[in-house]
């Protein structure tokens, strides 16, 4: 298959993500979209990670997105919502271009069947739908993992080193893990010591020095964000375990939701490769090289490291999502070869119909489950994006308040420029973001209400009586005055419902049917409430 059709197919899938995907992680909103809004418009929310006292997030990553966004805004004079989706579309185009390059590399390394299977898995994967246009360093590292893998396999070692250096310093420091098999190949097998160390040092200096200069200038003190995030996550007393501690099954379930049968195939891919090797030995046929397994090792190294960590989040696996698809494709292709070898050993010719039934059965099952998952994501969880863009421009400033729904709001890009996001008390007991100081040097100011222990501070809370608008989820409960999370929608004496969109009530829905859309059956096992934009009565 030629590159242009491949690029076109992938691009359509990525643009659909840019248009219809809701923000799945509040970290994306408050740690990236909000600071980007501050750089572009001079107003946005700041988290403790951006306090100069801690300096865990690099502004260079934001600037890479802010510069083209600023140019587009100046040339076309788009509003913030249009600019938001335009940035997503740019991410979609970049991702599609890199995936096309990886498709060609897979075709060269593994052949036509595996490259086509990989393409199908990538295009329909809910995991790639979520990660490809997410404004997150882990998604940035995923793009550079694609570039790294492709250049490594094509023996363009200098470009491979550059890709992993940029991914590590500007994206996510832990992204260096995927390079371990490459380092083994270059240093142990190829013994290219001079090339590796010289170019690694040159590229590292070329990236690290500008990064340190940019962050030190913006933070107002000497800052090297990649080092700070490593020190916090690995060498602090508590590490990252103040947030998002999940069970040991979290990633197994999450990856099944995002890749379904392909994830199952990726898990057992090394077993299939070993079985094929043994059967070839027994049949006295030509034994294939096990070099393919070394090329797939970055996925299993990544999974081994992150599965062991108590702090688990979906975005932590983003950098190796394309490798999940690849390992699934290799596993399916290898299983078909095993089927042929078993039939050959039994004295029966390999049946083409059996191969086709297996291959088409698996791919059809994957596509159906993926489409079911994708539709469920949109139908069940897209309401915050619709509600947030429903605020009308007003001649005077307005306060838009968030209670228990603070983590689902997509941010300042979706509200008029003279509106303010506010937080009212809820059951959440952690540290909320606050506005950047808008004096002109807001990124350099240390505020006493930030801390790195997730301890709440009342500075971030706002008086409910001063809220002009309120975004809340109505699950059908009664309004109980004095409750920390009352059903505000039922307080008809205070609030008027401006807009209402159905939203899944996860606590009252069956876990299977809220994860996958099943026509005619699933409706009986899920419950929807109303995601409401409320306006205070005059």
Phi, psi and omega in degrees: 000133182286163187293322184296313175299321179298312179301318182297317180295313180296318183299319178301315179297320182287324177291327174297321176297315181301323184278317194252347182286131171279163176285117188270352186218123181296339176298325178295318180294304192273337180264348184226306179295321181292311175298326176296319177299323178296317180294325184276321189238358178079013180211134179176166182274144181242134174260169182297334180296337179264005174288135179304337179296331185244314174055050183276340185248136181272133176284342180296321176301317179294319183295325178301331177266329185290323183297306178295326178295318178297318179297314179298321182292321181289321183286313187261346181057043180286154172282173188295322181295314178298320179296321177304309182289331177293319176299317177299320180295323176297316176301321180297317180295315179299315180298315180297321179297314181291322177296326177295319177297318180294324177302315180296321179295318179296320178300319180290322186274323189241348178102176187293316185298311182294321179296321179290320177297317178301317180299316179298314182296321180293314186295321185261354183294124173299329179297315177290327176300320182284318190274333190295326182244014176286138179270076184219145176302327179293326174289321175301316178293328176298316179299319181284336171295319176301313179297318181297310182300315183296315181287326176299310183295330179271008177063027173267073192297325180294317178294325177297316178297316179299317181299316184285330177293313179297317179299320183287315185277314184270327179274270186219122184305327184285353178296343178299341180304324184292346184272356186300314177297326177296316179300319177299316181298313185288318186272318185271313183277311184272338180056044180265062186296311185297312180300314185295309186287323180295310182288327176297315179295317182297312181292320180298317179294321182294332180265315187292321182295308176300323179298314180294322179294315180297310183293322179295321179293314184287322179283341180081014178201162180300120185218134171229095190302317180303321178293319181298320182288327176292316179299319181292316187280333185248322190252356175281163184298319184263343184062209181271009192280007172285344185232141165058039175283122185236170181287167181291347181267357188304309184290327178300315181290314183298317180290331174292319177299324185270340182223354181038244188294333179294324176296319178298318178294318181298325180297321185258009180305313179300326178296316179297319179298319179293318179299319179298318179299315181295315181296323177295323176296313181295323181279356182057033176263174181296126183274126179284157180290146176268014180297334180301324182296323179295325179290337180266352184302327180307324179296313187286329173296315180299312181296319180300315182292312188279334175293334182279345184278135177296324180279111183234132175218149183306318185293343181293340181262354181310315186303337182248013179305315179298333179284333173298314178298318181294313180296325175296319179293317178297318180298314181295316178298318180294320178298322177297321178292322176298318178302317178296317182294321179295315179296322178295319181290330178279359179084012179247140178291150178294131182266122179299325182295326178293318179299315182293320179298317180294310185294311181290328178295315181293313183293322178294317177299318178298313182296317181296315179295322180293315179297322177298317179293317182296318179293321179297320179301316182288309185295325187273329194232007185276351186306317181303326179292321180289315181296318186295331182269014183261002181281129180276150176294133180239151181290341180238165182296146179228150176253121177256116189256147179231133175252252181291347181265016183301326186279350181259350184289132184281355169108186190292340176299339187257008178236151178303157189296334181262014175264157178233137172281136178225153178245128174255158185303145176209189180286345181297129184248017180258190183270119179274160175285164176227166181290142167302144171296134186257025181283347183116338178233036186298333181285348184261354187270131175268123181257142183282353181269358176265148174207165181255021180247011180060032177271129184291157177221135185289349177302327184281349185269151186233152180285127181302325183295342181262003181279130175272324177230156178216133176254124187211156178256125180258107179264011177099353181287167180277159174277122179241108181295135181098343177291145182287339176225066180290160175277088186300332183297335181272356177272073186292344178285339183252323190240146171247135179280114180277317179211146181222133180229137178300141180215139186295133170268093187298323184293338181252014183240150178292135187298324180291314186279344172276339179275326181232138178276123178239109184301140174070335181260313186299330182301332182283343187246003177238153179233136178248143170250198181241125175268114194243142166261116184254141175241135180294135177289141181283000000 
